[in-house]
Amino acid sequence: MSEPAATSGVRFARVVAASVAGTTIEFYDFFLYGLAAALVFNKVFFPAGDPLVGVLLAMGTYAVGFLARPLGGVLFGHLGDRVGRRRTLSITLMLMGGATVAIGLLPSYATIGVVAPILLVLLRLVQGLALGGEWGGAVLLVAEHGSAAHRGFWSSWPQTGGPLGNLLATGVLAALGLGISNSEFEAWGWRIPFLLSIVLVAVGLWLRHAVEESPIFVAAQRRGVTRQGHAPLRVVLGRHRKQVLMAALADVGEKATYYTFSIFLLAYLTQVVHAPKSTALTAITIASVFQATAIVLGGALGDRFGRRGTSVLLAALVAVWALSALPMVDSGSAVRITVVITVGLTLHGLLTGAQAPFFAELFPSEVRYTGASLGYQLATIVGGSLIPLIGVALLQRFPSTVPITLLLCVTLACTATAFLWAGETRGRDLRDIAGEAGAPTGSRRSPSAS
């Protein structure tokens, strides 16, 4: 059984644009918190004698968002598999925007005491829930509208929301750093980027309103499979545990790579190397441009050479770069810092794009949103929250990049192992992936695959 013909050009362009816009806005909100946690939240919400202790506490709330993401993947995955991808994505966008604006309005520790960090943690939880449900729907909506032959290329476009959102976040913070003093930034300036989210969310909702539902989901809905049987989570955990583990292991290295070369290095450069804040932010901003381009290229490489071989090779390249280049930032040279971060995030982009459709190709239509989201978001607990958190904690005892580099290499080994275990998934027909317990998923290739 071959997949239906790809959605017509104009309608498909709307799907891709809406998915990119939505993920960009949600990642802007999510990463903005991480950048603020590394730069200012230790002073606004977690005052402490040791600056690194304050950063560690702030990064702890940053990690809370990642811990909530698997729960968000399950919650919104259930909705996406039962009521549709499009409507679920609108809900996640509104939740993320509301939480971000609320953070921008939140009084400081000096104003309301311990209530301030408690509310900050709760709002971070809401952000994590929203982003946990966003990614799966955005990528699946594109994957299920397009053809198998170019699924990697088009599925990689929503992934550009990560660097584009980070580009927006770091760009706004860098502009504020040039326009106002450090004391003004700490007093009120940091709130401006959070409040701007309300404008971005309005644009994103307008774009998503014009998008049609996934044709594969509509077909499954007509067959009644989206309303029958057990809850999607129960089916995933009962029949597709191996695929969830594959997805989580495959993504953990990608997550750790991003947060090592961005959030961790931002804290390391400002607190240990004592490089100017603007140097680190400018480097990440420049790197994000290359990263976004690399994601799309990685998707095309995955279509041409396969998800498995491309991802394994890129994981090895990231490990080599981390081992050889991360010590270079100790010099404090703006040029070296920019090169290290740019190459690191470019390699990350290639890896992200190459594996973008892999998660959709592991699960049948009726539980795809739940399964893909759960596996992908579980990886964030280790690669996205624990790695930066452990890295900052280790800085108190070992003011070096060596410990975080070794941790990163372990996660990249997990990624390579997962792809070797899963085998090649390129060209699988998304309507013909087996749902039986223990059956090999998606063993047949679509006739349209190249």
VOPAGU-2260 file (C-alpha; in pm, 1 decimal, decimal comma):
REM VOPAGU-2260
SITE   aa  ch    i         X         Y         Z
SITE  MET   A    0       0,0       0,0       0,0
SITE  SER   A    1     159,6     326,0    -105,3
SITE  GLU   A    2     114,6     655,6      66,5
SITE  PRO   A    3    -131,0     906,7     -74,9
SITE  ALA   A    4      -0,2    1162,9    -315,1
SITE  ALA   A    5     172,5    1453,9    -153,3
SITE  THR   A    6     -41,8    1752,0     -63,9
SITE  SER   A    7     -59,0    2013,9    -341,1
SITE  GLY   A    8     217,5    2273,0    -354,1
SITE  VAL   A    9      43,0    2574,3    -203,6
SITE  ARG   A   10    -129,3    2380,5      72,8
SITE  PHE   A   11     189,9    2192,7     155,4
SITE  ALA   A   12     383,3    2520,8     170,7
SITE  ARG   A   13     129,8    2645,0     425,6
SITE  VAL   A   14     178,4    2330,7     633,0
SITE  VAL   A   15     556,3    2371,3     633,3
SITE  ALA   A   16     536,5    2746,4     707,1
SITE  ALA   A   17     292,1    2698,1     993,6
SITE  SER   A   18     501,6    2420,7    1144,4
SITE  VAL   A   19     823,3    2622,4    1120,7
SITE  ALA   A   20     657,6    2933,3    1265,4
SITE  GLY   A   21     502,4    2740,5    1551,4
SITE  THR   A   22     819,1    2557,9    1653,1
SITE  THR   A   23    1021,3    2879,3    1620,3
SITE  ILE   A   24     789,5    3062,1    1859,0
SITE  GLU   A   25     777,3    2779,0    2110,6
SITE  PHE   A   26    1153,4    2729,6    2108,3
SITE  TYR   A   27    1203,8    3104,8    2136,4
SITE  ASP   A   28    1001,2    3098,3    2456,6
SITE  PHE   A   29    1169,7    2784,9    2587,8
SITE  PHE   A   30    1528,8    2882,2    2508,7
SITE  LEU   A   31    1475,3    3237,6    2625,0
SITE  TYR   A   32    1425,9    3093,8    2970,8
SITE  GLY   A   33    1750,9    2896,6    2945,3
SITE  LEU   A   34    1947,6    3202,4    2838,7
SITE  ALA   A   35    1792,3    3413,5    3113,0
SITE  ALA   A   36    1866,5    3138,0    3366,5
SITE  ALA   A   37    2234,1    3146,7    3271,8
SITE  LEU   A   38    2254,4    3528,2    3272,0
SITE  VAL   A   39    2015,4    3688,6    3518,6
SITE  PHE   A   40    1773,7    3456,5    3701,1
SITE  ASN   A   41    2036,8    3369,7    3960,6
SITE  LYS   A   42    2023,0    3734,4    4071,5
SITE  VAL   A   43    1651,7    3801,7    4024,1
SITE  PHE   A   44    1502,4    3482,9    4169,5
SITE  PHE   A   45    1788,5    3291,7    4339,5
SITE  PRO   A   46    2020,9    3537,8    4517,4
SITE  ALA   A   47    2319,4    3357,0    4669,5
SITE  GLY   A   48    2669,1    3440,0    4787,4
SITE  ASP   A   49    2843,9    3217,9    4531,2
SITE  PRO   A   50    2750,8    3318,5    4174,5
SITE  LEU   A   51    2785,2    2957,4    4054,5
SITE  VAL   A   52    2541,7    2841,5    4323,4
SITE  GLY   A   53    2289,7    3092,6    4195,4
SITE  VAL   A   54    2341,8    2973,2    3838,3
SITE  LEU   A   55    2304,0    2613,2    3952,3
SITE  LEU   A   56    1970,9    2690,5    4120,6
SITE  ALA   A   57    1850,6    2881,1    3814,7
SITE  MET   A   58    1957,1    2594,9    3587,0
SITE  GLY   A   59    1767,7    2360,4    3817,3
SITE  THR   A   60    1442,2    2536,0    3729,0
SITE  TYR   A   61    1558,0    2527,0    3366,7
SITE  ALA   A   62    1584,9    2147,7    3396,8
SITE  VAL   A   63    1231,1    2126,7    3539,3
SITE  GLY   A   64    1097,8    2223,2    3197,9
SITE  PHE   A   65    1271,3    1925,3    3042,5
SITE  LEU   A   66    1137,3    1689,0    3305,0
SITE  ALA   A   67     786,5    1805,3    3214,1
SITE  ARG   A   68     835,3    1752,5    2841,4
SITE  PRO   A   69     771,8    1373,6    2837,7
SITE  LEU   A   70     448,9    1433,6    3029,9
SITE  GLY   A   71     353,5    1695,6    2773,7
SITE  GLY   A   72     438,1    1449,7    2497,1
SITE  VAL   A   73     201,7    1193,4    2650,6
SITE  LEU   A   74     -78,0    1442,0    2724,3
SITE  PHE   A   75     -78,1    1616,4    2389,5
SITE  GLY   A   76      22,0    1299,9    2206,5
SITE  HIS   A   77    -304,9    1148,1    2329,4
SITE  LEU   A   78    -498,2    1450,1    2200,0
SITE  GLY   A   79    -307,6    1450,1    1873,0
SITE  ASP   A   80    -377,5    1081,7    1812,4
SITE  ARG   A   81    -744,0    1116,1    1904,8
SITE  VAL   A   82    -864,4    1462,7    1795,5
SITE  GLY   A   83    -599,0    1559,0    1540,8
SITE  ARG   A   84    -255,4    1711,7    1496,4
SITE  ARG   A   85    -366,6    2062,3    1394,8
SITE  ARG   A   86    -596,8    2143,6    1687,8
SITE  THR   A   87    -350,8    2004,8    1939,3
SITE  LEU   A   88     -73,4    2226,5    1805,4
SITE  SER   A   89    -284,7    2539,2    1856,4
SITE  ILE   A   90    -335,7    2445,4    2222,1
SITE  THR   A   91      36,4    2392,9    2283,8
SITE  LEU   A   92     119,4    2728,0    2125,8
SITE  MET   A   93    -127,4    2917,2    2346,5
SITE  LEU   A   94      -0,9    2744,4    2661,1
SITE  MET   A   95     360,6    2823,9    2585,9
SITE  GLY   A   96     289,2    3187,9    2506,5
SITE  GLY   A   97      79,0    3238,3    2816,5
SITE  ALA   A   98     345,2    3093,3    3046,1
SITE  THR   A   99     620,2    3301,3    2885,6
SITE  VAL   A  100     432,1    3629,0    2919,9
SITE  ALA   A  101     354,1    3542,5    3282,1
SITE  ILE   A  102     727,1    3494,3    3351,4
SITE  GLY   A  103     788,9    3840,7    3210,5
SITE  LEU   A  104     540,1    3982,3    3461,1
SITE  LEU   A  105     659,7    3779,6    3760,3
SITE  PRO   A  106     782,5    3982,2    4061,8
SITE  SER   A  107    1136,9    3917,7    4182,1
SITE  TYR   A  108    1258,8    3743,2    4496,3
SITE  ALA   A  109    1328,4    4084,0    4651,2
SITE  THR   A  110     961,7    4177,5    4604,5
SITE  ILE   A  111     765,5    3866,9    4711,8
SITE  GLY   A  112    1030,6    3638,1    4856,2
SITE  VAL   A  113    1023,9    3261,4    4811,2
SITE  VAL   A  114     689,8    3278,6    4626,2
SITE  ALA   A  115     876,8    3417,0    4322,7
SITE  PRO   A  116    1094,6    3108,6    4252,7
SITE  ILE   A  117     799,9    2878,2    4329,3
SITE  LEU   A  118     585,3    3052,6    4066,7
SITE  LEU   A  119     880,3    3049,3    3827,5
SITE  VAL   A  120     908,1    2671,5    3861,4
SITE  LEU   A  121     534,3    2627,3    3797,7
SITE  LEU   A  122     547,1    2842,0    3486,2
SITE  ARG   A  123     851,6    2651,3    3367,0
SITE  LEU   A  124     652,6    2330,7    3408,2
SITE  VAL   A  125     381,5    2472,7    3181,5
SITE  GLN   A  126     646,4    2562,2    2923,2
SITE  GLY   A  127     780,4    2207,7    2936,5
SITE  LEU   A  128     434,7    2056,2    2894,8
SITE  ALA   A  129     364,3    2276,4    2593,8
SITE  LEU   A  130     693,0    2208,6    2417,2
SITE  GLY   A  131     660,4    1838,0    2493,1
SITE  GLY   A  132     347,1    1833,0    2282,5
SITE  GLU   A  133     464,7    2075,3    2014,4
SITE  TRP   A  134     752,9    1894,9    1850,6
SITE  GLY   A  135     576,5    1568,1    1769,7
SITE  GLY   A  136     278,4    1735,3    1609,5
SITE  ALA   A  137     479,1    1985,9    1405,2
SITE  VAL   A  138     710,2    1725,0    1251,4
SITE  LEU   A  139     435,1    1466,6    1201,7
SITE  LEU   A  140     206,2    1717,6    1032,3
SITE  VAL   A  141     472,0    1778,6     766,6
SITE  ALA   A  142     577,6    1412,6     739,6
SITE  GLU   A  143     219,3    1294,3     694,3
SITE  HIS   A  144     140,1    1554,7     428,6
SITE  GLY   A  145     442,7    1485,4     210,2
SITE  SER   A  146     583,5    1196,4       8,1
SITE  ALA   A  147     831,3     935,3     128,3
SITE  ALA   A  148    1096,2    1028,7    -128,0
SITE  HIS   A  149    1168,2    1368,3      29,6
SITE  ARG   A  150    1034,3    1310,4     378,9
SITE  GLY   A  151    1368,1    1379,2     545,4
SITE  PHE   A  152    1413,5    1714,1     372,5
SITE  TRP   A  153    1066,8    1845,6     449,0
SITE  SER   A  154    1045,4    1696,7     798,0
SITE  SER   A  155    1365,7    1877,0     885,3
SITE  TRP   A  156    1208,8    2218,7     828,3
SITE  PRO   A  157    1010,0    2226,0    1156,1
SITE  GLN   A  158    1334,7    2135,2    1331,2
SITE  THR   A  159    1478,9    2468,7    1219,6
SITE  GLY   A  160    1243,8    2621,6    1476,2
SITE  GLY   A  161    1505,1    2531,3    1738,4
SITE  PRO   A  162    1792,5    2745,2    1605,4
SITE  LEU   A  163    1556,7    3009,1    1467,3
SITE  GLY   A  164    1390,7    3041,9    1806,9
SITE  ASN   A  165    1729,8    3054,8    1972,8
SITE  LEU   A  166    1841,3    3310,9    1715,2
SITE  LEU   A  167    1545,6    3529,5    1805,8
SITE  ALA   A  168    1605,5    3486,5    2177,9
SITE  THR   A  169    1979,3    3554,4    2170,9
SITE  GLY   A  170    1932,7    3833,8    1915,5
SITE  VAL   A  171    1681,3    4016,1    2133,2
SITE  LEU   A  172    1898,4    3972,1    2443,0
SITE  ALA   A  173    2208,6    4087,7    2255,7
SITE  ALA   A  174    2024,8    4396,2    2128,6
SITE  LEU   A  175    1911,3    4477,0    2480,1
SITE  GLY   A  176    2268,3    4431,4    2602,7
SITE  LEU   A  177    2384,1    4695,0    2355,6
SITE  GLY   A  178    2099,9    4935,4    2431,4
SITE  ILE   A  179    2083,2    4929,9    2810,5
SITE  SER   A  180    2327,5    4887,3    3098,3
SITE  ASN   A  181    2376,4    4563,6    3292,9
SITE  SER   A  182    2196,5    4708,5    3593,8
SITE  GLU   A  183    1898,9    4808,7    3379,7
SITE  PHE   A  184    1895,5    4467,8    3215,6
SITE  GLU   A  185    1887,7    4294,6    3554,3
SITE  ALA   A  186    1625,9    4533,8    3691,9
SITE  TRP   A  187    1371,0    4527,6    3408,3
SITE  GLY   A  188    1528,2    4477,7    3064,5
SITE  TRP   A  189    1522,0    4097,2    3074,9
SITE  ARG   A  190    1140,3    4107,9    3091,7
SITE  ILE   A  191    1096,9    4263,0    2746,6
SITE  PRO   A  192    1177,5    3948,0    2541,0
SITE  PHE   A  193     929,2    3746,1    2750,5
SITE  LEU   A  194     649,9    3997,7    2695,8
SITE  LEU   A  195     716,6    4005,4    2320,4
SITE  SER   A  196     597,9    3645,5    2304,4
SITE  ILE   A  197     234,2    3753,4    2293,4
SITE  VAL   A  198     287,9    3907,8    1948,2
SITE  LEU   A  199     466,7    3600,0    1815,1
SITE  VAL   A  200     197,5    3364,7    1943,8
SITE  ALA   A  201     -75,7    3565,9    1769,9
SITE  VAL   A  202     110,2    3529,9    1438,4
SITE  GLY   A  203     161,5    3157,6    1492,1
SITE  LEU   A  204    -204,6    3092,5    1567,9
SITE  TRP   A  205    -309,0    3282,3    1256,8
SITE  LEU   A  206     -81,9    3064,4    1040,8
SITE  ARG   A  207    -196,0    2738,2    1198,4
SITE  HIS   A  208    -561,8    2822,0    1159,0
SITE  ALA   A  209    -523,5    2801,4     779,0
SITE  VAL   A  210    -358,2    2455,2     779,5
SITE  GLU   A  211    -545,8    2137,9     689,9
SITE  GLU   A  212    -535,6    1825,2     904,1
SITE  SER   A  213    -291,3    1547,0     818,1
SITE  PRO   A  214    -438,2    1328,1     539,5
SITE  ILE   A  215    -297,8    1014,6     703,7
SITE  PHE   A  216    -467,8    1102,7    1032,6
SITE  VAL   A  217    -793,9    1178,2     850,2
SITE  ALA   A  218    -775,2     839,9     677,0
SITE  ALA   A  219    -713,4     666,1    1010,7
SITE  GLN   A  220   -1002,1     860,2    1162,4
SITE  ARG   A  221   -1236,3     744,6     885,8
SITE  ARG   A  222   -1134,1     385,3     948,8
SITE  GLY   A  223   -1222,9     437,7    1314,0
SITE  VAL   A  224    -881,2     336,4    1448,9
SITE  THR   A  225    -835,7     668,9    1630,6
SITE  ARG   A  226   -1144,7     602,8    1844,3
SITE  GLN   A  227   -1108,6     230,5    1907,6
SITE  GLY   A  228    -913,9      24,8    2157,1
SITE  HIS   A  229    -696,6     135,1    2444,4
SITE  ALA   A  230    -549,9     480,7    2505,7
SITE  PRO   A  231    -251,7     557,1    2277,9
SITE  LEU   A  232      -8,0     557,3    2571,2
SITE  ARG   A  233    -118,2     211,0    2678,5
SITE  VAL   A  234     -73,8      81,4    2326,2
SITE  VAL   A  235     270,6     241,3    2294,5
SITE  LEU   A  236     395,2     103,8    2625,8
SITE  GLY   A  237     241,1    -235,9    2560,8
SITE  ARG   A  238     342,1    -290,4    2198,4
SITE  HIS   A  239     611,1     -39,4    2109,5
SITE  ARG   A  240     844,0     -15,2    2408,2
SITE  LYS   A  241    1142,3    -107,9    2192,9
SITE  GLN   A  242    1065,4     171,7    1946,7
SITE  VAL   A  243    1030,5     424,1    2230,5
SITE  LEU   A  244    1371,6     320,0    2364,1
SITE  MET   A  245    1522,9     344,4    2016,9
SITE  ALA   A  246    1384,3     694,5    1973,6
SITE  ALA   A  247    1507,6     809,1    2314,6
SITE  LEU   A  248    1858,6     671,0    2267,7
SITE  ALA   A  249    1878,9     807,4    1913,2
SITE  ASP   A  250    1798,9    1159,6    2026,5
SITE  VAL   A  251    1994,2    1183,8    2352,3
SITE  GLY   A  252    2321,9    1268,9    2177,8
SITE  GLU   A  253    2158,9    1535,0    1964,1
SITE  LYS   A  254    2006,8    1699,1    2271,5
SITE  ALA   A  255    2332,1    1688,9    2467,9
SITE  THR   A  256    2522,6    1837,5    2173,5
SITE  TYR   A  257    2295,3    2138,0    2151,3
SITE  TYR   A  258    2291,5    2220,8    2518,9
SITE  THR   A  259    2666,0    2168,2    2555,8
SITE  PHE   A  260    2749,8    2412,4    2276,7
SITE  SER   A  261    2491,4    2669,4    2383,5
SITE  ILE   A  262    2350,5    2677,8    2736,6
SITE  PHE   A  263    2644,9    2511,7    2913,8
SITE  LEU   A  264    2907,5    2711,8    2725,6
SITE  LEU   A  265    2716,6    3032,6    2794,7
SITE  ALA   A  266    2741,2    2966,6    3169,7
SITE  TYR   A  267    3102,2    2844,2    3140,2
SITE  LEU   A  268    3221,0    3145,1    2942,6
SITE  THR   A  269    3058,0    3403,4    3167,2
SITE  GLN   A  270    3127,6    3241,2    3506,4
SITE  VAL   A  271    3463,5    3062,9    3458,1
SITE  VAL   A  272    3640,0    3219,8    3160,0
SITE  HIS   A  273    3490,5    3560,3    3248,6
SITE  ALA   A  274    3433,5    3643,0    2883,7
SITE  PRO   A  275    3195,3    3933,6    2816,8
SITE  LYS   A  276    2831,4    3831,7    2802,5
SITE  SER   A  277    2802,3    3987,6    2457,4
SITE  THR   A  278    3082,0    3763,4    2322,4
SITE  ALA   A  279    2898,2    3442,6    2409,0
SITE  LEU   A  280    2559,8    3569,9    2291,8
SITE  THR   A  281    2701,5    3695,3    1962,3
SITE  ALA   A  282    2874,5    3361,3    1900,0
SITE  ILE   A  283    2551,3    3167,7    1960,0
SITE  THR   A  284    2358,4    3408,7    1738,2
SITE  ILE   A  285    2602,1    3362,5    1448,2
SITE  ALA   A  286    2608,8    2985,2    1500,4
SITE  SER   A  287    2228,8    2962,9    1493,8
SITE  VAL   A  288    2222,0    3088,0    1133,7
SITE  PHE   A  289    2455,1    2808,1    1021,1
SITE  GLN   A  290    2269,7    2558,7    1237,8
SITE  ALA   A  291    1932,7    2631,0    1075,2
SITE  THR   A  292    2078,0    2583,5     726,0
SITE  ALA   A  293    2255,1    2265,6     835,2
SITE  ILE   A  294    1930,0    2110,7     960,4
SITE  VAL   A  295    1771,7    2124,9     614,9
SITE  LEU   A  296    2091,0    1994,2     455,5
SITE  GLY   A  297    2097,8    1710,6     708,5
SITE  GLY   A  298    1742,7    1615,4     612,8
SITE  ALA   A  299    1842,7    1599,4     246,5
SITE  LEU   A  300    2148,8    1387,8     331,9
SITE  GLY   A  301    1926,5    1148,1     523,8
SITE  ASP   A  302    1704,8    1110,4     215,5
SITE  ARG   A  303    2005,3    1048,5      -6,3
SITE  PHE   A  304    2223,0     822,3     210,8
SITE  GLY   A  305    1980,8     692,5     473,3
SITE  ARG   A  306    1900,7     788,2     833,1
SITE  ARG   A  307    2128,9     527,7     989,0
SITE  GLY   A  308    2462,0     582,4     815,7
SITE  THR   A  309    2431,2     960,2     810,2
SITE  SER   A  310    2340,8     984,7    1179,7
SITE  VAL   A  311    2614,2     747,3    1297,8
SITE  LEU   A  312    2879,7     935,6    1101,2
SITE  LEU   A  313    2763,5    1273,6    1228,9
SITE  ALA   A  314    2756,8    1152,9    1590,0
SITE  ALA   A  315    3121,6    1049,0    1552,0
SITE  LEU   A  316    3214,1    1387,0    1402,1
SITE  VAL   A  317    3050,3    1573,1    1691,2
SITE  ALA   A  318    3249,9    1365,5    1941,7
SITE  VAL   A  319    3576,8    1438,4    1760,4
SITE  TRP   A  320    3500,1    1811,2    1747,8
SITE  ALA   A  321    3403,8    1830,1    2115,3
SITE  LEU   A  322    3721,2    1651,1    2227,7
SITE  SER   A  323    3948,8    1865,2    2014,1
SITE  ALA   A  324    3780,2    2206,7    2017,4
SITE  LEU   A  325    3606,1    2270,8    2350,8
SITE  PRO   A  326    3934,5    2343,0    2535,5
SITE  MET   A  327    3993,2    2628,0    2287,2
SITE  VAL   A  328    3731,2    2847,9    2455,9
SITE  ASP   A  329    3953,7    2879,0    2765,1
SITE  SER   A  330    4160,2    3135,1    2576,1
SITE  GLY   A  331    3873,8    3382,1    2594,7
SITE  SER   A  332    3933,6    3475,9    2230,6
SITE  ALA   A  333    3611,4    3593,0    2068,0
SITE  VAL   A  334    3718,3    3442,1    1735,3
SITE  ARG   A  335    3796,0    3100,2    1884,5
SITE  ILE   A  336    3477,0    3098,7    2089,0
SITE  THR   A  337    3272,9    3180,7    1779,5
SITE  VAL   A  338    3442,4    2908,4    1572,1
SITE  VAL   A  339    3398,4    2642,5    1841,2
SITE  ILE   A  340    3028,9    2717,6    1892,9
SITE  THR   A  341    2952,1    2764,8    1521,7
SITE  VAL   A  342    3108,5    2436,4    1409,7
SITE  GLY   A  343    2953,8    2253,4    1706,0
SITE  LEU   A  344    2602,2    2380,2    1636,8
SITE  THR   A  345    2642,4    2326,1    1261,0
SITE  LEU   A  346    2725,7    1960,4    1322,3
SITE  HIS   A  347    2432,5    1945,9    1560,8
SITE  GLY   A  348    2207,7    2085,3    1286,9
SITE  LEU   A  349    2318,4    1819,9    1039,1
SITE  LEU   A  350    2249,4    1546,8    1296,1
SITE  THR   A  351    1908,8    1692,4    1385,0
SITE  GLY   A  352    1798,7    1712,4    1023,1
SITE  ALA   A  353    1922,4    1362,9     937,5
SITE  GLN   A  354    1718,1    1202,4    1215,1
SITE  ALA   A  355    1406,5    1425,9    1196,6
SITE  PRO   A  356    1173,6    1175,6    1019,9
SITE  PHE   A  357    1316,7     873,5    1203,2
SITE  PHE   A  358    1075,8     909,6    1494,9
SITE  ALA   A  359     767,5     916,2    1272,7
SITE  GLU   A  360     892,6     609,3    1085,8
SITE  LEU   A  361     893,7     396,5    1401,5
SITE  PHE   A  362     522,3     404,6    1491,9
SITE  PRO   A  363     184,0     328,7    1329,3
SITE  SER   A  364     -52,6     616,8    1250,7
SITE  GLU   A  365    -293,3     566,8    1539,9
SITE  VAL   A  366     -23,5     611,8    1806,9
SITE  ARG   A  367     243,2     801,3    1613,0
SITE  TYR   A  368     201,2    1134,4    1793,3
SITE  THR   A  369     222,4     967,6    2135,8
SITE  GLY   A  370     506,4     727,8    2052,8
SITE  ALA   A  371     727,1     976,5    1869,7
SITE  SER   A  372     672,1    1248,2    2130,9
SITE  LEU   A  373     738,5    1015,9    2424,8
SITE  GLY   A  374    1064,4     879,4    2284,7
SITE  TYR   A  375    1187,0    1219,2    2169,8
SITE  GLN   A  376    1102,9    1392,5    2496,9
SITE  LEU   A  377    1248,5    1120,5    2718,6
SITE  ALA   A  378    1582,4    1202,1    2557,7
SITE  THR   A  379    1553,2    1558,2    2682,8
SITE  ILE   A  380    1565,3    1442,7    3045,4
SITE  VAL   A  381    1921,5    1316,9    3000,6
SITE  GLY   A  382    2055,2    1511,5    2705,4
SITE  GLY   A  383    1864,8    1833,4    2754,9
SITE  SER   A  384    1839,6    1884,9    3130,1
SITE  LEU   A  385    2083,0    1661,7    3316,8
SITE  ILE   A  386    2385,3    1726,1    3095,3
SITE  PRO   A  387    2387,0    2109,1    3134,2
SITE  LEU   A  388    2288,0    2077,8    3500,0
SITE  ILE   A  389    2565,3    1827,1    3575,7
SITE  GLY   A  390    2805,8    2034,5    3370,8
SITE  VAL   A  391    2740,0    2350,2    3574,1
SITE  ALA   A  392    2759,6    2151,1    3899,5
SITE  LEU   A  393    3097,4    2007,1    3796,5
SITE  LEU   A  394    3229,7    2356,6    3731,1
SITE  GLN   A  395    3228,6    2418,8    4104,5
SITE  ARG   A  396    3488,7    2143,7    4149,5
SITE  PHE   A  397    3649,7    2109,9    3807,5
SITE  PRO   A  398    3669,0    2445,9    3624,5
SITE  SER   A  399    3717,6    2269,7    3292,3
SITE  THR   A  400    3526,0    2152,2    2985,4
SITE  VAL   A  401    3669,0    1799,0    3012,5
SITE  PRO   A  402    3391,5    1644,2    3229,6
SITE  ILE   A  403    3110,1    1776,8    3010,9
SITE  THR   A  404    3296,9    1659,3    2698,0
SITE  LEU   A  405    3318,7    1304,6    2829,6
SITE  LEU   A  406    2948,7    1306,2    2918,5
SITE  LEU   A  407    2866,6    1431,2    2569,3
SITE  CYS   A  408    3067,8    1149,2    2409,2
SITE  VAL   A  409    2873,2     890,6    2610,2
SITE  THR   A  410    2541,2    1029,3    2485,4
SITE  LEU   A  411    2667,9    1033,1    2126,4
SITE  ALA   A  412    2762,4     666,9    2161,7
SITE  CYS   A  413    2400,5     602,5    2266,0
SITE  THR   A  414    2280,4     777,1    1949,8
SITE  ALA   A  415    2503,2     567,6    1724,1
SITE  THR   A  416    2396,4     247,8    1901,7
SITE  ALA   A  417    2026,8     329,4    1857,5
SITE  PHE   A  418    2053,7     380,7    1482,4
SITE  LEU   A  419    2255,4      64,2    1436,9
SITE  TRP   A  420    1992,9    -122,8    1640,8
SITE  ALA   A  421    1692,3      21,6    1457,5
SITE  GLY   A  422    1823,3     -38,5    1108,2
SITE  GLU   A  423    1739,0     177,3     808,1
SITE  THR   A  424    1397,0     347,2     812,0
SITE  ARG   A  425    1421,7     563,4     500,2
SITE  GLY   A  426    1128,9     518,2     264,0
SITE  ARG   A  427     887,8     345,6     501,6
SITE  ASP   A  428     521,9     390,5     415,5
SITE  LEU   A  429     369,0     577,8     710,4
SITE  ARG   A  430      34,1     403,7     648,4
SITE  ASP   A  431     191,2      58,9     640,1
SITE  ILE   A  432     384,5      38,8     965,9
SITE  ALA   A  433     298,6    -275,8    1160,6
SITE  GLY   A  434     118,5    -229,7    1490,9
SITE  GLU   A  435     142,6    -580,0    1630,2
SITE  ALA   A  436     341,8    -647,5    1943,0
SITE  GLY   A  437     691,6    -750,5    1859,2
SITE  ALA   A  438     646,8    -709,6    1484,3
SITE  PRO   A  439     913,8    -521,6    1292,2
SITE  THR   A  440     769,3    -180,8    1221,1
SITE  GLY   A  441     749,8     -46,6     871,5
SITE  SER   A  442     935,3    -326,1     700,3
SITE  ARG   A  443     802,1    -241,1     356,8
SITE  ARG   A  444     923,9      50,8     154,4
SITE  SER   A  445     698,8     294,9     -21,1
SITE  PRO   A  446     710,7     269,4    -401,5
SITE  SER   A  447     777,4     642,1    -411,7
SITE  ALA   A  448    1092,2     618,5    -199,9
SITE  SER   A  449    1419,5     682,3    -369,6
